[in-house]
Amino acid sequence: MTPEAAQPSGSLNPPWIASYPPEIDWFMPIPTGPVPELLERAVRRFPHNPAISFLGRTTSYAELAAEVDRVTAGLQKSGIGRGTKVGLFLPNTPTFIVYYYAILKAGGTVVNFNPLYTLEELTFQAQDSETEVMVTHDLAALFPKLEELMLRGVVARTIVVPFRSVLSPLKGLLFSIFKRSDIANVAGSRAADKVIDGAKLSATSEPPTPVAINADEDVAVLQYTGGTTGTPKGAMLTHANLTANTAQIMAWGVNLKPGEESILGALPLFHVFAMTVVMNMAVELAAKIILIPRFKLIEALKLIDREKPTVLPAVPTILTAMLHYPKFKSYDVSSLRFCLSGGAPLPIEVKLQFEDVSGSKVVEGYGLSEASPVLTCNPVHMEPVAGSIGPPLPGTIISLRDLDDPTKEVPQGERGELCAKGPQVMKGYWKKPEETAKQFVGDFLRTGDVAIMDQNGYFSIVDRIKDLIICSGYNVYPRRIEDAIYQHPAVEEVTVIGIPDDYRGEAPKAFIKLKAGMTATAADILKHLETKISKIELPAQIEFRDALPKTMIGKLSKKELVAEERKKRD
């Protein structure tokens, strides 16, 4: 779809065009193609630049491309080709990047799996996606789960890459000697006959067989998401979807220079945000990816201080954790020039404080798995609009639809469901035509998020449709309550959910984590809220916690709290 073909009905120009960043053309042509071409371009332009830095081992782009070719050939010899579903069950290690590009180059489809999934969650996703082969490391935290999947016949084979092989020689030796309890006994596994040795697979000297990829039609990634219903579904992201979103984000980072950037890979690559904004964008830039197996605050700060990344994709909780760390200012973070925050609302005070301390620009973007994922983003060099997710990326149309009748647009300034179309929007849900039909209104993707648009075409998320609390017949939006509570100086994090109420039907309950060394009572919070929200919105209960539940990428999570409250009633 070209931007010109994506004009909103009844409008010669989208409302955000007049206030669009002057350096960016919303009507720009958006290049698409097979995802492996990102790596091929990088190695042609900057073969000797560092591609990955991981626990003391550095890999150049030429070395990465050569390893991807060897693994591609090995996969093809193992029978993996066009349309084969291959699952990645990995933390952030170089193996993830190598196999991601190799699977796609072989014509296969990547299925991303969270390495913390339970056996039940793995079984559901593997069966639903029809994953034939899994890729993992020989770690005791990972392999036994896949061993059980193979024994149950859920997946046919597993490629096991020795973790030692991704470390520097010295660290690899020390790991095999002192971390033996962390290594799974793959050779002695009851499913050993179904295991493919990753070291042998990549030892081939034969070149891979070229595969013709139809970028618009071929599914590169099945990205599982709850969508608006909460039921896990595989979003079919084509090669064109992913390369389009990479190009759109590249255009937004107006000062990013190919061959000169380095990106901190603290977010998990199996998550769509990091897959695109850390990995694919870094490869398109021929940037160095500084990988962390899993985000740990002190380790991340030490890496920033030592390796000087220029780009930090993050979720707000990462930025908040850094700001609230007492020794934060003892680390040099001045190398950071561009921070892209996503996954959750970014409080304006966190943005401004982090910019003040680091000297970098922090911009908030918005997206979802079904959109590869980024749809909107605040401009880098324009005045921030508090609470805004910014205008749409180039070639992207946002339409706010009536909450009762999504076929109708709402007037400017009124709440509506955020619906989007653009070259990054998914092909549909894997083998779920009815769910796909429900997720679209016409050719617009329904996000399930409620938003408003200001006169400049900037959007602000009000809440999720399903995250609505009905109090005495009134609509109460948790996001509004959370924003008000965040303004209390003692509050570090807050999550608001709906709980049953005998009088009102439902009532808000707030779970609050206070800043270190600060105190507040429920009465203090309620007094603070009296002038900020209506009485119907005031929390019926306030509970203080030492920590609030989060997802793997650090987003505050409500489902655990909802389950706890439900258990109290059962």
C-alpha positions, 0 to 999 in steps of 0.5 A: 500500500502506498501512502497516497492510496492510504488517504483518509476518506473526505480529507485531502491531507491527514490532519497531522501533515501541517505539524509534521516534523520538517525533516520527515516526509509523511508521503515518503516512499517506504522501501520493503523487501526480504528481511535478510537484505538488511544484513546483506546491505550492512555487510556490503557497506560496513563489513568490518564494523562490530555487529554484536558485543556479548559478554566480552566477545565481539562479532563483526558484520562480515563474521555475522553474515558468514555465520548466518550463511553457514547456519542457513545451509545447515538448516536447509540440509536439515530439511528446513525451507520455505514455510517451515515454522522454527521456534526461537526459545532463547534469551538475548544471545548472538544465537538469536540474531544468527538463527533469526536471519538464517531461518528467514534466509532459508525461507522459513518462518520464525516463531518467537517464544518467551524463554520463561514460558511454562510447559503448558504455554509452550505446548499451546503456542507450539501446537497452534503455530505448527512449529516443527523445530525449536532452537535453544541453548544447552542450558538447564533453564531451557532444554528440559522444557523442550525435551518434554515437548519432544517426548510428547510429540509436540515438536519434532526436533530441537537444535541445541547450540552450546552456550559456551560457543557464544562466549569468548574462549576464556569465558567459555572455558570458565563457564564449562568448568564452574557453571556445570550445574547450569548446563543440561545433559543433552547427550543423556537426554531421553529425546537425544535422537531428536536433537540436532547439534547446533555446532555441527549444523553450522560447521558446513562449508557449503553455501546456502541455496538461494530462496526467492522470497515474496516480501508482501506475502511470505510470513517472516514471523509469527508473533504471539499476542493476546490482541484485544481479546486476551486469547493468544494468537499468532500475528502474521508479520510479512517480510514487507511488514517488518522492513517497512517498519524498520524504514519508518523508524529509521526515517524518524531517527533523523540524526542516526548515522549508518555505521556510527551507532551502537544500540543497547540490547536490554529488551528481550529480542523475542518481543516485537518491540526489541525485534524491530527497534533493537535488532532489525533497526541496528542491522539496517544501521550497521550499528553495534548491538550491545546484548544483555542476556536479561536486563539487570540495572547495575550491569546495564549501567556498567555497559553504558559507561564502558561501551558508550551506546548511542541509542537506548530502546527502553520501556519506562520502567527501565528509565525509572529504575535508572533515575531512582538508583542512588548511584545513577549519576556516578555512571557516564551515560552521556554517549546516549543521543536517542532513547525510544520508549515504548510498551507503556505510557511514559510519564512526562517527568521521567522523560524530562528528568532522564533527558536532563541527566543523560543529555539524550533525547527521549521520545515515546512511541506507540504500537502493538504486535499486529503492527510490527510494532510501531505506529506513532512516535513523538518527534525527536526535535520538537516540543513534547506534548505531555501524555502524547504518543505523537503523530503517525509514522510516515505512510501510516493512517490513524483513524479514531472510531466510535466505541459503539459503531467502529464504522464511524469516525469520531469528531476531532477531540473526542475519544475513539478506538484507535484504528490504523492502516499502513505497510507495517500492519499484519497480514492477519492472525495465523489460521484464525480468519474469524478473529482476523475479521473482528480485528479489522474494520474495513482495512483498518486494524482495531487496536483496542486502545481508546485515544483522542487527537488534538488539533495538531494530529497528535494522539494520546491514549486514554485507555484500553477498551477492555481495561474499563471500570464501570462504576454506577453506570459511569465509565472510569478509565484506570489510566486517568487515575494512574496519571493522577496518582503518579503526580504524588511525589512519593509514588514510583509506580502504580497500577489500577484495576477494577474490583467488585463493589456491592454498591457500585458494581465495580470500583477502582483499586490502586496498587502503589510502589513508593520511592525509596526512602519516602512514605505516604498513607492511603489517606495522603494519596486520597487527599492528593487525588481530591482535586485531580479526579472525580469522586466516582474515580477515587480508588475504593482501596489502596494497597502499597507493595514493595514491588509490582508485577511486570512482564518480561520486557518490564511493562507493569502487568495487571493480570497477576493483580486481577487474579489475586483479587479473584482468588480472594473472592473464590 
